[in-house]
Amino acid sequence: MSSKFWSPLVSQLEPYTPGEQPQVKGLIKLNTNENPYPPSPKLAALLDQAAINNLRLYPDPNNGGLKKALSDYLGVATDHICVGNGSDEILAFAFQGLFKPDSPVLFPDITYGFYTVYCSLYGIEYQQLPLAENFDIALDAYINHTANGGVIFPNPNAPTGIAKALDDIEALLKVNTESVVIIDEAYVDFGAESAVSLVAKYPNLLVVQTLSKSRSLAGSRIGFAVGQPDLIEALERIKNCFNPYSLDRLAELAATVAIEDVDYFQACCAKIIATREWTAAELTELGFDILPSKTNFIMAKPNTLPARELFTALREQNIVVRYFSKPRIEEYLRISIGTDAEMQALVAAVKSITAGR
Ligand code: PMP
């Protein structure tokens, strides 16, 4: 479709296609890396009449309560933190506010699909550097390419699930001093090392996290960035030129409770990691190749039938996983980690589909 009323920018945009969100009940939904456990149980007691009555008021545009909780949890000052409507929004602010549009921004060839979309939205040049044969991010290529407009990659990477060690990230930061390096830590809580500890040392480092995965709040849309105050100020400026109230009152309440309830968060992460390891072992037993995951999903390559065929067969059994029809990963399925019962059902379905192959 096109229209004479569209701006030239809109005409050439290729929007991001989110994973399928089927609105039918009874599916085992393992396709968009949501947490199978509910948000902190402490939230329910706070969703009272007073919280509802307060919805008549605008939220705090500075999100002081949430920033304070994050500051206590992360051990960084509140002026090092920007919060937003999902880490997608934070990433959008960062692409627009911190990357240099005229030198290529570097990111992996297999990574989060939104990065190319933000580049086209904001007119930013980019270059995708190939992952190594084993799907690891080959940081040498970035280290040899410091004339860039910025660097971004998820750690752990998505959709591969593979994590880089903090020392490798620091080696990049030591040489890449003239442009901003963004580490997208959407999945860091499931077994990788966070780069937040490097923020004090590297003025060009921005770490982005989300409450959608490890804090079970995908439906509430909350993300945040940690960086030195001048980087954070750039994000705040964009936010305040666009939507000063990007986080609603209920989202801020849910996020604050989720950050403060450390015990519940840690218990959920530990459970998901244990279920991930069980699922990986079971699928390996069934002849799959599994990439080493530090996330709440696994990339699994079936060796007895094409991935696309298995995707369709699972769907017929009401199990939804993610298939990417893209070079290098078209033989894999990305499977989010659900509850033990959901993963047992997945393994049983895989066994019945692949029996005799
Ligand atoms: N980064 C990565 C690598 C992701 O996979 C996702 C989730 N699709 C996001 C960022 C965005 O998460 P959210 O907007 O829900 O915080």
Boltz pocket constraint, residues with backbone or C-beta under 6 A from the ligand:
constraints:
  - pocket:
      binder: B
      contacts: [[A, 32], [A, 85], [A, 86], [A, 87], [A, 88], [A, 89], [A, 112], [A, 154], [A, 156], [A, 158], [A, 184], [A, 186], [A, 209], [A, 210], [A, 211], [A, 212], [A, 218], [A, 221], [A, 222], [A, 223]]
      max_distance: 6.0
